[in-house]
Amino acid sequence: MRLLVSLGPRAYPIVLTAALPGAALGALAREVLSPRAARLLIVTDANVAPHYLAGVEAGLAAEGFATAALVLPPGETSKSMGTIEAILDAAFAHKLARVDAMVALGGGVIGDLTGFAASIYQRGIAVLQVPTTLLAQVDSSVGGKTGVNHARGKNLIGTFWQPRAVLASLATLRTLPAREVRCGLAEAVKHGFLADPGLITAMEADAEAILALEPAALTPIVAACCRIKAAVVAGDEREDPDAVDGGRAILNFGHTFGHAYERLLGYGAWTHGEAVAVGMVVAARLSERVGGASPGLEAEVTRVLARFGLPHDPWAAGVPGADALEPLIEAARGDKKGDQDGVRFVLLERLGVPRVERLTWAEIALALAPWSAARGLATRDGAP
């Protein structure tokens, strides 16, 4: 199956395949890269490399590419400027020219790192995204967002750098732990909450088959998410902060507080999808309290997340900062869409109808304080 991200002369294909990445990637690279492209740097991690690196190298070699590979430690802790320097060093060592390319073989972390490195190497070279996790296939590999984390927050350093193509092999999902599958499902249901409640209905109807990674059930879910993401990106490639309808910013539903939980826990303690799941519950609550959504939205969001085994209690025991509202809001201040006074926050008027509205931190604290207090949790004056 082939989809398209419509960005004029920079449009690029998303190819979904049931086969392992290898021959298909070689053919796709020859199709979308410069005819003079000769060298490719494959960036992957220690979890993915044993399963797929050899096949990818063979598929690219069959098309005449000279490849080198850099295998990084897995996980969110690799999203640092030090890792970017290591990728750039490997690119120089492999003598990549401006007509050559990098290949991101892995999940969202590898995709973000490789895209960022490609965007700054010799002022920008091509990158191919080969997502091997469900989260990367339904979301992060499409759209060109790249970056690394900073002590002040997640993904605060980065660029917009569109890939030349995305090759999503559903066969790679067979080696994922169940927790990583659920992580990807969090982003999939997010797309449904934002743009297509029918997607939620379809996912729930096929929940067991999806959790069992049956291709017939997964393919339409991945395709639907890619179509939604591609349409949003085509309408607002670089997340215009002045977009009247919110533009690409709507894709951040659940992320303001999701990123706050990741920061409070320490990057890597929760998967990105787990943190976003809890962030969506907080966002649904705020949608009811300050956004005018009808009562019941939070309960519906919570029910769907629970159906797929995702965290859905923002005040779960053992989460640092969940014993008081102030630390959670303080962590959320690091959101790149906000400042010290407030943030452009993604609310839902109802399922399928998002709205971006500027909220002050004081408004957010006031809206959430009764909720946290109802669970026996303390806040100080209900404001940060």
C-alpha positions in Angstrom: 0.0 0.0 0.0 1.3 3.5 -0.9 0.1 6.8 0.6 1.4 10.3 -0.1 2.3 13.2 2.1 1.4 16.1 -0.2 4.0 18.9 0.2 4.3 20.1 -3.4 7.7 19.3 -4.9 8.8 17.8 -1.5 5.9 15.3 -1.5 7.0 11.8 -0.4 5.5 8.3 -0.2 4.6 6.2 2.8 4.9 2.6 1.8 3.2 -0.1 3.9 4.4 -3.6 3.4 3.9 -7.0 5.0 7.5 -8.0 4.0 10.6 -7.3 6.0 12.5 -4.2 5.1 15.2 -5.2 2.6 14.6 -5.5 -1.1 11.7 -3.1 -0.9 13.9 -0.5 0.9 16.6 -0.9 -1.8 14.1 -0.3 -4.6 12.5 2.6 -2.8 15.9 4.3 -2.1 16.8 4.1 -5.7 13.4 5.6 -6.6 13.5 8.6 -4.3 17.2 9.5 -3.8 19.5 11.3 -6.2 20.7 9.2 -9.1 24.2 10.0 -7.8 23.6 8.8 -4.3 26.2 6.1 -3.5 26.7 6.0 0.3 24.2 5.4 3.0 24.6 5.6 6.8 22.1 3.3 8.6 21.4 4.4 12.2 19.8 1.8 14.4 19.9 0.6 18.0 21.0 -2.5 19.8 17.4 -3.9 20.0 16.6 -3.6 16.3 20.0 -4.4 14.7 20.1 -8.1 15.4 16.7 -8.6 13.7 16.8 -6.3 10.7 20.1 -4.7 10.0 21.6 -7.5 7.9 18.5 -7.6 5.7 18.5 -3.9 5.2 22.2 -3.8 4.3 21.7 -6.6 1.8 18.7 -4.9 0.2 20.6 -1.6 -0.2 23.8 -3.4 -1.4 21.7 -5.1 -4.1 20.9 -1.7 -5.5 24.6 -0.7 -5.5 24.7 1.4 -2.3 27.8 1.3 0.0 26.5 1.2 3.5 27.8 1.7 7.0 25.9 1.2 10.2 25.9 2.9 13.6 24.3 0.9 16.4 23.2 3.1 19.3 22.0 2.2 22.8 18.2 1.9 22.8 15.8 4.2 24.6 15.0 7.8 25.3 18.3 8.5 27.1 20.0 8.4 23.7 18.2 11.5 22.6 21.0 13.9 23.4 23.4 16.2 21.6 26.2 13.8 22.4 24.4 11.1 20.3 23.9 13.6 17.4 27.7 14.2 17.5 28.3 10.5 17.2 26.0 10.2 14.2 27.7 13.1 12.5 31.1 11.5 13.2 29.9 8.3 11.6 28.7 10.2 8.6 32.1 11.9 8.1 33.9 8.6 8.6 31.7 7.0 5.9 32.4 10.1 3.6 28.7 10.9 3.0 28.3 13.5 0.3 25.4 15.9 0.0 23.7 13.6 -2.6 23.9 10.7 -0.1 21.5 9.8 2.7 21.0 8.5 6.2 18.6 5.7 7.0 16.7 5.6 10.3 16.0 2.0 11.2 14.2 1.8 14.4 11.5 3.4 16.6 10.7 7.0 17.3 14.0 7.7 19.1 16.1 6.6 16.2 13.8 8.4 13.7 14.1 11.7 15.7 17.9 11.4 16.1 18.6 10.4 12.5 16.3 13.1 11.0 17.9 15.8 13.1 21.5 14.6 12.2 20.6 14.5 8.5 19.1 18.0 8.7 22.3 19.6 9.9 25.0 17.4 8.2 26.5 19.5 5.5 23.4 21.8 5.9 21.0 19.0 5.1 21.0 15.6 3.4 18.3 13.1 2.6 16.9 10.8 5.2 14.8 7.6 4.8 12.6 6.6 7.7 12.2 2.8 8.3 10.0 2.7 11.4 10.1 -0.6 13.3 7.7 0.2 16.1 3.9 0.7 16.0 4.3 4.2 17.5 6.8 5.2 14.8 4.6 3.7 12.0 1.4 5.5 13.1 2.9 8.8 14.0 6.5 9.9 14.5 8.0 8.7 11.2 5.6 10.9 9.2 5.8 14.7 9.2 9.5 15.6 9.6 9.7 16.5 13.3 13.2 15.7 14.6 15.0 16.5 17.8 16.6 15.7 21.1 15.7 16.3 24.7 17.1 18.9 27.0 17.1 19.1 30.8 14.3 21.7 30.5 12.0 19.5 28.5 11.4 17.0 25.8 12.3 17.6 22.1 13.3 21.2 22.8 16.1 21.1 20.3 15.4 20.0 16.8 14.3 20.8 13.2 11.5 20.2 10.7 13.1 17.9 8.1 10.9 15.8 5.9 12.1 12.3 4.8 12.4 11.4 1.2 10.2 8.3 1.9 8.8 6.2 4.8 8.9 2.4 4.6 6.7 0.8 7.3 7.1 -3.0 7.5 4.4 -4.5 9.6 6.5 -7.6 9.8 8.9 -5.8 12.2 6.1 -5.4 14.7 6.2 -9.2 15.5 9.4 -8.7 17.6 7.9 -5.9 19.7 7.2 -6.5 23.4 3.5 -6.1 24.4 4.3 -2.9 26.2 5.7 -1.3 23.0 2.6 -2.4 21.1 0.4 -0.6 23.6 2.7 2.4 23.4 1.9 2.7 19.7 -1.8 2.1 20.3 -1.9 5.2 22.5 -0.9 7.4 19.5 -3.3 5.5 17.3 -6.3 6.2 19.6 -5.1 9.8 19.8 -5.6 10.1 16.1 -9.1 8.8 16.5 -9.9 11.1 19.3 -8.7 14.0 17.2 -10.0 13.3 13.7 -11.9 10.1 13.4 -14.1 8.6 16.1 -14.9 5.8 13.7 -11.2 4.7 14.0 -11.8 4.2 17.7 -14.9 2.1 17.0 -13.0 0.0 14.5 -10.0 -0.5 16.9 -12.3 -1.6 19.7 -14.1 -4.0 17.5 -10.8 -5.6 16.5 -9.0 -5.1 19.8 -7.9 -8.7 20.3 -6.6 -9.1 16.8 -4.8 -5.8 17.0 -3.1 -6.7 20.3 -2.2 -10.1 18.7 -0.5 -8.1 15.9 -2.6 -9.8 13.1 -1.7 -8.0 9.9 -5.3 -7.9 8.6 -6.3 -6.0 11.7 -3.2 -3.7 11.9 -2.9 -2.6 8.3 -6.0 -0.5 8.1 -5.2 1.1 11.5 -1.7 2.1 10.5 -3.0 3.3 7.1 -5.7 5.4 8.7 -3.3 7.0 11.1 -0.9 7.8 8.3 -3.6 9.4 6.3 -4.7 11.6 9.2 -1.1 12.6 10.0 -0.3 13.3 6.3 -3.4 15.5 5.9 -2.6 17.5 9.0 1.1 17.9 8.0 0.2 18.9 4.4 -2.0 21.7 5.8 0.5 23.0 8.3 4.0 21.6 7.8 5.9 23.6 10.4 3.2 24.0 13.2 2.4 27.6 12.6 1.8 29.2 16.0 -0.7 31.5 14.5 -2.8 28.9 12.7 -6.4 29.8 13.2 -7.7 26.3 13.5 -4.7 25.1 15.5 -3.1 23.5 12.5 -0.5 20.9 13.2 -0.6 21.7 16.9 -3.7 19.5 17.3 -1.4 16.5 17.1 -0.1 17.4 20.5 -3.3 16.4 22.2 -2.2 14.8 25.5 1.5 15.8 25.0 1.8 18.8 27.3 1.2 16.8 30.4 2.5 13.6 28.8 5.9 15.2 28.4 5.6 16.5 32.0 5.2 13.0 33.3 8.1 11.8 31.3 10.3 14.5 32.7 9.1 13.9 36.3 9.7 10.1 36.0 13.0 10.4 34.2 13.1 9.8 30.5 12.6 6.1 29.7 10.8 5.1 32.9 7.5 5.3 31.0 7.2 4.8 27.3 6.2 7.9 25.4 2.8 6.3 24.6 2.1 5.5 28.3 2.8 9.1 29.3 0.7 10.5 26.4 -2.2 8.2 27.5 -2.2 9.8 30.9 -1.8 13.2 29.4 -4.9 12.7 27.3 -6.9 12.0 30.4 -5.7 15.3 31.9 -6.5 17.1 28.6 -10.0 15.5 28.5 -10.6 16.8 32.0 -9.5 20.3 31.1 -11.7 20.0 28.0 -14.7 19.5 30.3 -13.7 22.1 32.9 -12.5 25.0 30.8 -13.2 24.0 27.2 -16.9 23.5 27.2 -16.9 19.8 26.4 -19.9 17.9 27.5 -19.6 15.8 30.7 -18.5 12.3 29.9 -15.6 13.0 27.6 -13.0 12.2 30.2 -14.8 9.0 31.1 -14.9 8.0 27.4 -11.2 8.7 26.9 -10.4 6.8 30.1 -12.5 3.8 29.0 -10.8 3.5 25.6 -7.3 3.7 27.1 -8.2 1.0 29.6 -9.5 -1.2 26.9 -6.0 -1.3 25.4 -4.2 -1.8 28.7 -2.9 1.8 28.8 -2.3 3.9 32.0 -5.4 6.1 32.6 -5.0 7.4 36.1 -3.1 10.7 36.2 -2.7 10.4 40.0 -1.4 6.8 40.1 0.6 6.0 43.1 4.4 6.1 42.7 4.4 8.8 40.0 6.7 11.6 41.1 4.8 14.8 41.4 1.4 13.1 41.5 1.2 13.7 45.2 0.9 17.4 44.6 -0.3 19.4 41.6 2.4 22.0 41.7 5.3 19.8 40.6 3.2 18.5 37.7 2.4 21.9 36.4 5.9 23.1 37.0 7.2 20.2 34.8 4.6 21.1 32.1 6.0 24.6 31.9 8.8 23.1 29.9 6.4 22.5 27.0 7.7 24.1 23.8 4.3 25.5 23.0 4.2 27.5 26.2 5.9 30.1 28.3 5.9 31.0 32.0 2.4 32.5 31.9 0.6 29.8 29.9 0.5 27.4 27.0 -1.4 26.7 23.7 -3.3 23.7 24.9 -5.1 21.1 22.7 -8.7 20.6 23.9 -11.5 18.5 22.5 -15.0 20.1 22.0 -16.1 16.5 21.5 -14.5 13.4 20.0 -13.2 14.3 16.5 -13.4 18.0 17.1 -10.1 19.5 18.5 -9.5 23.1 19.4 -6.3 24.9 20.4 -6.7 27.5 23.1 -4.3 29.5 25.1 -4.7 28.7 28.8 -2.8 30.2 31.7 -1.1 27.9 34.2 -3.3 29.5 36.9 -6.4 28.5 34.9 -5.1 25.0 34.5 -4.2 24.6 38.2 -7.6 26.0 39.2 -9.4 23.5 36.9 -7.3 20.5 38.1 -7.2 21.3 41.8 -10.6 19.9 42.7 -9.9 16.8 40.7 -6.6 16.1 42.6 -8.1 17.0 45.9 -10.9 14.6 45.3 -8.3 11.8 45.2 -6.9 13.0 48.6 -4.0 14.9 47.0 -2.7 18.2 48.3 -2.1 21.4 46.3 -1.0 24.8 47.6 -3.7 27.4 46.9 -4.6 25.6 43.7 -2.1 27.5 41.7 1.6 27.1 40.7 
